[in-house]
Amino acid sequence: MNKKHSSDAAPLPPLALIAGPTASGKSALALKLAELSGGVIINADASQIYADLRVLSARPSPEDEQRAPHRLFGVVDGAAPCSAAEWADMAKREIAEAHDTGRLPILVGGTGLYIRTLLDGIAPVPPIDPDVRASVRALPVEESYAALSKVDPASAARLKPGDSQRIARALEVVQSTGLPIGDWQQRTEGGIGDQVRIVPLILLPPRPWVYARADARFAAMIEHGAIEEVEALVARRLDPALPVMRAIGVREIAAWRAGALDRAAMLAAAATATRQYAKRQYTWFSRQPPPHWPRQLLELDDAYANELAIKLHQSALTH
């Protein structure tokens, strides 16, 4: 995410990037910047990409979508998981179109893997042998972890013994390709970080402020369509392992509607899941982006958001 660019080369087209944990004020800031710059807002949130999750993913409202162009919001059906590589391909097209039409692309979201894949590229792991995948995915996580410890001890040491998804991925890669996944990850390709001038801002406001906003937002979601959204998903009988079914609020509301939780327990479970997710996002955005990318550590009220939007706009205009 930290590409070098020669000062003698032609100026690179700007790409504004607003990232940070859930409920940190990213969408409101992006909208202000889009209105100020005539820009295009491009989603970089792994839940907001699904058509089934307008309410629970806190997608921009139809009114906000009328105020500025929005791209990659609600464009994937929940039955089809969207990988980071697939999202990055779509994002590249939207960024190129924005540049071609003289607009500022404004990437906004909290999915670090999406952002890193877009900017740095992705490991060119060959397709996994279907038989290898089937045998690996059929193993209990304890057996998978033991097998991984023998053939790829570095990955096993890095992963938690209960992380079934990542353990299975590492095991199938080494069994199918003969190389550890870590070797492949050192060969990333397809990133655009050296083709754009990134104008970044990482939002890391105080956690109590974020948690209070997230709790209030979820309570409002319950009153404004989240229940119906989850009931529609449950009625589709989708695979529970799909990302759309694992989004925060889906399992909690489904359990409440099925009688397994009362309302208070549902709200508490959703709050706990949100805090755990936000904590992971805080950790990622604190450590992974380049240290020179600015971090905003204050509560984001309307006046401060206006100030930040002006600064981002000015930075985007500066070659």
N, C-alpha and C positions, 0 to 999 in steps of 0.2 A: 504493500500500500504506500510505499515511500519511494517513488521512482525519481530518478535524476533526469533533468532536462537541460541541455546546453543553452546558454544564454545567446549563442550565435544562431541557433536554429529558429525557424519560423515560429511565431507565437502559437501555442496550443489553444484549442477551444476550451472554454471554462465548463466545469461541471460542479455545481454547488452540491454539497453533501451535508445533510442535517441528520444526525444519528444520536441514539441514546436509548435508555430504558423506556419501558412502557409508561404512559401517562406523564412524560416529562415535558410535554408541550411542543413536540416536534411538528405535528400537523398544523397547529395554529401558526407557528413561525414560518413554515413552508408556504402557507397560504399568503401570509403577509409579503413574503419575498416574491412570490409569483405575481401578485398584484402590482408590486412595486416595479418589477423588472419585465413584466410581460412574459414570464417564464412558464414552463411546463413541469408539473409535479409528477414524479415517477416513483411508484411505490417500491420500497425495499423491505417490506414486512411479510413474513412467510404466512401469516394468517389472513391478512387483508387481500391477498391475491385470490382467495377462494370466494366464488359467487355466493356460497351458502352462509357466509359469516359476516354479512354487512353489520349487524348489530354487535355481536360478541367480539369482533375484531376491532371495533371502534373505527370503522372506515369513515372517511369524510361523508358528511350528509349530502343529499342531493342539492341542497342550497349552496353548500360550499363548492361542490363540483361545478356549479354554474358560474362561480366567481373566477375560476381559473381552470385551464385544461388539466385533467388528471389522467394518468396512464397506469395500466397494470393493476388496477383495483377491481376485484371481483371478476377476473377474466378466466379463471380456471374452475371447472366443476370439481366439487369435493371428492368425487369418485376417482379422480386421477391425481395422484400425488405429484407435486411440482418440485423437482430437484433444484438445487442451487445452480447447476449448469443450465437447466432449461430456463430458469428465471433470468440468468445472466444473458443468455442469447436474446431473450425478449427485450431486456433492458438496453442492450447494445443498439438494437434497432430503434428504440424510442429515443435514445440519446442522439443517435445519428440524425434522426428525423428532426429533432429539435434544433440541432446545429444547422441543418440544411435550410430550415425556415427562419433562421436568425433568432431563435428563442433560446433562453437560458434553461438547460435541463436542471431540475432540482430533485436530486435523489433524497428520499426521506424514508426512514424506517429504523427498526431496531434489530434486524436479523444480521448479525455480524458475519455469518457464513456467506450470506448472499453478497454482502458488500465486498468481502475479501475475494470471493470467487470472481466477481466482476472486475475488480481492479488488478488482482494478482494472477488470475487464471486458476486452472484446476489441474489436478494430476491426471495425466493421460493413461489411466488404468484401462487395459483392454477389457472387452466384454468378458464377464465371468462365465465359465462353463456351467451350463444349466444343471448338470448332474452334481457338480461340486456345490453349487448354491443350494440345491435341494437337500443334500446330505448335511451340510453345515446348519442350515436353518431348522433341521429336524432335531438337532442335538439340544439337550438341556444346557442352560447357560454354564453350569458347573463343568460339564464335559468340554464345552467349547473353550472355556477359559483355560482348562488344563491342556488341551491340545494346542492352543495358541502359545502358552508358556513354553512349549517344547520347540515349536517351529519359528516363533517370532517373539522371543522373550522381551525385546525392547518395547513392543506394542503392549504386551501383557502387563509389563511394569507400569506403563503409562495409564492404563485403563482400570477403572474400578471393576472388581469381580462380578458385580451385578449388572453392569452396563451391557445388556444382551445385544442391543443393536450394533454398537461399535465393535464389540468382540466378534460377532458373526461377520461383520464386514471385513475386519482385519484378517480373520481366519480364511474366509473365502478368497481374498485377494492373494494371500501367500500360497494357498493350495492350488489356485487356478493359474497363477502367473509365475510362481517360483521365486518371486521377490517380495520382501516385506512391504507393507503399505507405506512405511516411512520412506523407503527408497523412491517409490512412485511420487510421493508428495514433494520431493525435492525437485521434481521435473515439471513444475507447473507451466501451463501454456494457455494462451487465449485471453490474457488479461488486457485491459485497456488503460492501466495506470500510467503508462508512458505515452499515451496518445491524447490525454486531456490534461488540463490544468485544474487540479482539484481545489475547490474553495470550501474547506470543511469547517464544521462546527459540531463538537460533541457536547450534548446536553447531559450534565451530571448534577442536577439540582439536589438539595438535601433529601435524603430518603424518607423521612417522616412526611414531607410535603408530597412526594410522589405517592406514597402509600395511601395517604388520605384522599388524594385525587382519584386513585385507582378504586378505592372502596366506594366513593361517591358515584363514580362512573358506572361501576358494576350494578349498584342499586338502581340507578336510572335505567340501565339496560333491561333489568327485570321488568320494569314498568313499561318499556317501550319496544317490545318485540322479541326479546331474547328467548322467552319461553316458547313462543311459536316457532322461532328459528330452530331451537333444539328439537322440538317435537317433529318438525319436518325432516330433520336429519335422521332421527331415530326411525321414522317411518320408512326411510329409504333402505334400512338394514345394511348399511355400509360396514366394511371391515373396521372393527374397533381400532386397529393399528394405523389406519390412515391418519395423516396429519390433521385433517379437518375434524376428525372425531376426538383427537387428543388436544384440541385447542382449549385454553382455559375457559371454564364455564360450561362446556358441553357435558362432560361427565358429571359434574356437580348438579347441574340442572336436571339432567336425565335421571340421576339417582333420586332427586327430590320428587320429581313427577311420578316416579315409580314407587314412591313410598319408602324408599330405603333411608332417606334423610328427611328431617324436618327443615323448615325454612331457615331457622337460625344456624343449623349445622351446615346447610348448603352454602350460606353466605360466608360462614367461617372457613369452610373448605376452599372456596373460591379465593378468599382473601389470602389464605396461606399459600395457595398455588401461585397467586400473583406475586407475592413477596419473594418466593423462591425463584421465580422467573426473573423478576427485576434484579435480584441479587446477582444472578448469573450474568445479566446484561451489564450491570455496573462493573463487575469484574472484567468482562471482555473489553468493554469500551474504555476502561481505565488503563488496560495493559496492552491491548493489541494494536490500536492505531499508532502511527508515528508520534513520538513525544512532542514534536513541534506543532501538531494539529491543536488548535485552541480548544480548551475545555471550558464550558460555562457551568459554574458551580452554584449559582443563585436561583432562587425561586423566579419563575418566569411569569410576571404579570403582563398586562397588555402593553403598558408603556415601555417596559424593558424589551418585549418582543419586537416592538416597532424599532427600537434602537438597534437591536441585533440584525433585523432585516435590512436596515439601511447600511450597516457595516458590511454585511455579506454582499449586498448589491454593489457597493463601491469596490469591494475586493474582486468581484466578478468582472468589473469593467476595467480593472487595472491589469495591463499586460506585463 
